[in-house]
Amino acid sequence: MNTVEVELLADHPEALPSLREWFEREWAPYYGPDGPGDATTDLWESCNREKLPIAMVAIVDDEIAGTAALKAESVSTHKHLRPWLAALLVSPEFRRRGIAECLIAAIENKAQELGFHSIYVGTGEGSGTPESSLRKRGWEFVEKGPYFVSDVSIFRKTL
């Protein structure tokens, strides 16, 4: 596999239109034409360096291969937990190459750099977050419950 570089989305604004399309396609119930989300706004708001939300992009051979974000909130039924690994998405042609793991590691590192001692993630059908990748990196299952269009499993990683 070619080298994966993970950098801040703030340094790659040219990726925003492609990421918007990915979000709208991958999470159509939320970001699609009938959904409540606005991918463009969410992505622009994640172009931060030291305050949440912070999005990162994975780059392979000068091509955007994936993204993930560190957010204060993600699963609205669990607002008492923070911060969250969210919006983890790898382009289909780059999947199964370890890119998700690189993005997860980068978000964990950013959370620790910002002084957080744990981080959470919600996974579910169409979440884009492979539970096997999380477990491999030491994430622990917290609970499962109904959320939006499917059940969500909450995981925590102690940093």
C-alpha positions as CSV (number, residue, x, y, z in Angstrom):
1,M,0.0,0.0,0.0
2,N,1.1,3.5,-0.7
3,T,1.9,5.9,2.2
4,V,-1.2,7.4,3.9
5,E,-0.8,10.9,5.1
6,V,-3.4,12.3,7.6
7,E,-3.7,16.0,7.6
8,L,-6.2,18.7,8.8
9,L,-9.1,19.4,6.5
10,A,-8.4,23.1,7.2
11,D,-5.3,22.6,5.1
12,H,-7.2,21.0,2.2
13,P,-10.3,23.1,1.5
14,E,-10.2,21.8,-2.1
15,A,-11.5,18.5,-0.7
16,L,-14.7,20.0,0.5
17,P,-16.8,19.5,-2.7
18,S,-15.8,15.8,-3.0
19,L,-16.4,15.2,0.7
20,R,-19.9,16.8,0.5
21,E,-20.8,14.4,-2.3
22,W,-19.4,11.5,-0.3
23,F,-21.5,12.5,2.8
24,E,-24.7,12.9,0.7
25,R,-24.2,9.5,-1.0
26,E,-23.0,7.5,2.1
27,W,-25.5,9.0,4.6
28,A,-28.4,9.9,2.4
29,P,-31.1,9.6,5.1
30,Y,-29.3,12.5,7.0
31,Y,-27.4,14.5,4.3
32,G,-29.6,13.7,1.3
33,P,-32.2,16.0,-0.2
34,D,-34.9,14.9,2.3
35,G,-32.6,14.7,5.3
36,P,-32.1,17.3,8.1
37,G,-28.3,17.6,7.7
38,D,-26.2,20.0,5.7
39,A,-22.9,18.4,4.6
40,T,-21.4,21.6,3.3
41,T,-22.0,23.5,6.6
42,D,-20.8,20.5,8.8
43,L,-17.6,20.2,6.7
44,W,-16.8,24.0,6.8
45,E,-17.5,24.1,10.5
46,S,-14.9,21.3,10.9
47,C,-12.1,23.2,9.3
48,N,-10.5,24.0,12.7
49,R,-7.1,23.3,14.0
50,E,-7.3,23.6,17.8
51,K,-11.0,23.7,18.7
52,L,-13.8,21.2,18.1
53,P,-15.0,20.2,15.6
54,I,-11.8,19.3,13.8
55,A,-11.8,17.2,10.6
56,M,-8.9,15.3,9.1
57,V,-8.4,13.9,5.7
58,A,-6.4,10.8,4.6
59,I,-4.3,11.4,1.5
60,V,-2.8,8.7,-0.8
61,D,-0.8,9.7,-3.8
62,D,-2.1,13.3,-3.6
63,E,-5.7,12.0,-3.7
64,I,-8.2,12.4,-0.8
65,A,-9.0,8.9,0.3
66,G,-11.0,9.4,3.5
67,T,-12.0,11.7,6.3
68,A,-12.9,11.7,10.0
69,A,-13.7,14.3,12.6
70,L,-13.3,15.0,16.3
71,K,-16.6,16.6,17.5
72,A,-18.1,17.7,20.8
73,E,-21.4,16.0,19.9
74,S,-22.3,13.2,17.6
75,V,-25.0,10.9,18.9
76,S,-27.7,13.3,20.2
77,T,-29.1,10.8,22.7
78,H,-25.7,10.8,24.4
79,K,-24.9,14.5,24.8
80,H,-23.3,13.9,28.2
81,L,-20.4,12.1,26.5
82,R,-17.6,13.9,24.7
83,P,-15.7,14.2,22.5
84,W,-16.6,11.9,19.6
85,L,-14.9,10.3,16.6
86,A,-17.4,11.1,13.9
87,A,-17.9,11.3,10.2
88,L,-15.4,8.5,9.5
89,L,-15.6,7.7,5.8
90,V,-13.2,6.1,3.3
91,S,-13.8,6.4,-0.4
92,P,-14.9,3.0,-1.8
93,E,-11.8,2.6,-4.0
94,F,-9.6,3.0,-1.0
95,R,-11.4,0.7,1.4
96,R,-9.7,-2.4,3.0
97,R,-6.3,-0.7,2.9
98,G,-6.0,0.3,6.5
99,I,-7.0,4.0,5.9
100,A,-9.8,3.9,8.5
101,E,-7.3,2.8,11.1
102,C,-5.0,5.6,10.2
103,L,-7.8,8.1,10.5
104,I,-9.0,6.6,13.8
105,A,-5.4,6.8,15.2
106,A,-5.1,10.5,14.0
107,I,-8.3,11.4,15.8
108,E,-7.3,9.6,18.9
109,N,-4.0,11.5,18.9
110,K,-5.7,14.9,18.3
111,A,-8.1,14.2,21.2
112,Q,-5.2,13.4,23.5
113,E,-3.3,16.5,22.3
114,L,-6.3,18.6,23.2
115,G,-6.3,17.2,26.7
116,F,-9.2,14.6,26.5
117,H,-8.8,11.4,28.5
118,S,-11.3,9.4,26.6
119,I,-13.2,9.5,23.3
120,Y,-16.5,8.0,22.0
121,V,-17.9,6.8,18.7
122,G,-21.3,5.6,17.6
123,T,-21.5,2.8,15.0
124,G,-24.5,1.5,13.2
125,E,-25.7,0.4,9.8
126,G,-24.1,2.8,7.3
127,S,-22.0,4.5,10.0
128,G,-18.8,4.0,8.1
129,T,-17.0,3.0,11.3
130,P,-15.9,-0.7,11.3
131,E,-16.3,-2.2,14.7
132,S,-13.4,-4.5,14.0
133,S,-11.1,-1.6,13.5
134,L,-12.2,-0.1,16.8
135,R,-11.7,-3.2,18.8
136,K,-8.3,-3.8,17.3
137,R,-7.3,-0.3,18.6
138,G,-8.6,-1.0,22.1
139,W,-12.0,0.6,22.0
140,E,-14.5,-0.9,24.5
141,F,-18.3,-1.4,23.9
142,V,-20.4,0.8,26.2
143,E,-24.0,0.2,25.0
144,K,-26.5,-0.2,22.1
145,G,-29.8,1.5,21.5
146,P,-32.1,3.0,18.9
147,Y,-31.0,6.1,17.1
148,F,-32.2,7.9,13.9
149,V,-32.7,5.2,11.3
150,S,-31.1,2.2,13.0
151,D,-29.5,1.0,16.3
152,V,-26.3,2.6,17.3
153,S,-23.5,0.9,19.3
154,I,-21.5,3.3,21.5
155,F,-17.8,2.6,22.0
156,R,-15.2,4.3,24.3
157,K,-11.4,4.5,24.1
158,T,-9.4,5.6,27.1
159,L,-6.5,7.7,25.9
